[in-house]
Amino acid sequence: MLEKTAALAPDGRPFQLFTLTNAGGMTVQIMDWGAGWISCKVPVNGQLREVLLGCKAEDYPQQTAYLGASIGRYANRIANSRFELNGQRFALTANQGKHQLHGGSGFDKRRWTPEKCGQNFVSFLLFSEDGDQGFPGNVQARVHYELNDDNGLTITYEAQSDRDTPLNLTNHAYFNLLNAADGCDVRDHFLQLNAAQFLPVDSEGIPNSPLKDVAGTSFDFRRAKPIKQDFLLEEQRATKGYDHAFLLNEDATKTAAILTAPDGSLQLKISTSQPTLQVYCGNYLAGTPTRSGGVYQDYQGIALETQALPDTPNHPEWQRFGGMVKAGEHYQQRTTFQFVTAE
C-alpha cells in the first residue's frame, strides 16, 4: 500500500510511505526518504506490537539518530575524513568533528526512487555521482525490502561503481522489543552475538587498536546475557556504553545476533552475509522525537547494524572483510530480521 503524506520533504514533495504485510498480520513500513525502515509491527499475544523506534514523517530529515535509515556510502566512521586509494589521497566531507560518519550528507538524506513494489516487497534506486561527499566513482545503489510469512524481513543492498571506492551499506534501525512506541530501557533486553572478537575505539568512535578477543571481557555475548550486566565497563567507558563493531564468526548458519525481550515474549534473530555487526545501545538518543510528539531518552533502543569494519579504507589489514569495491564489481549484502514469538 502506498501513502503520500501531507507533510513535505526538504525537496518540496510529499514523503511516500510503503506498507508491506504478510499472511500473519505483520506490517512493515518503508519510506522513500532515506529508503528508511520506519515501522515494524509484529503480532504478539493477539496484538500488533511496534518494535522499531520512529518519529513523524516530517521529523525524519531533522532527527540526528539515523532512525531506520539506509546508510551510505560508508556506514560508521572514516578517521580524519580522508583515505588513500591507488596512490591517490581523497578528502571527504566531515560531519562529526574532523571525522566522517555514515557517509557525511549521505544516502539517509536523499530521496530514493521507487523501482517496484507489491504487497510484501518494495525496492528503491539511488544514484551517487563521482565526488559525492568526496568519494570516487559514480555509484548506482539499490535496496530491496521483502517480508515473508514467517515474520522475517530481508533487506538486500546492491551497488556498482565505475571506480574503485569504499562502499559499506547498512540499515540503522533501532529495536525495542517491549515498547518501541514510547521507549523503555533496552538494557533490560538479553543479547547473544555470534562473535569472538570486537574492535576497540576511542571516545570519538575511531578504532585505536587491533581486533580483540571478547573472552574475559564485558564484550563477551557468546552466551545470552542482559545488556546491562556488564554495562559501562572497560572500553565502553570511552563511548558511554556499547558502540562497537563485532567481527562475526564464519560458520554455516551465520546467525549474527539474537535479541530477546525482557519478559521473553519476543525474539529477534538476525542472519547476514555481512562480516561485522555494530552494536549501539542508543547512548545519545536523548531528545530524538517519537511518533507521538514526545522524545526518546538514552538507551531506549538498540541498533544492530550489519556492515564492514569502521575505518576500513585506512586499514588495509581489514579490507579482506569487505568495505572496498573494485570498479565494475557487483556489491551485494543481505540481512534478515526474523521475529519469533514465545510458544
Secondary structure, DSSP 8 states (H G I E B T S, - for coil): -EEEEEEE-TTSSEEEEEEEE-TT--EEEEETBTTEEEEEEEEETTEEEE-B----GGGTTT-SS-TT-EE-SBSSEEGGGEEEETTEEEE----BTTBEETTSS-GGGSB-EEEEE-SSEEEEEEEE-TTGGG--S-EEEEEEEEE-TTSEEEEEEEEEESS-EE-B-EE--EE-TTTTTT---GGGSEEEESEEEEE-B-TTS-B-S--EE-TTSTT--SS-EEGGGGTT-GGGGGGTS-EEEEEE---SS-EEEEEE-TTSSEEEEEEESSSEEEEE--TT-TT-B-TTS-B--TTS-EEEEEE--TTGGG-GGGGGGSSEE-TT--EEEEEEEEEEE--
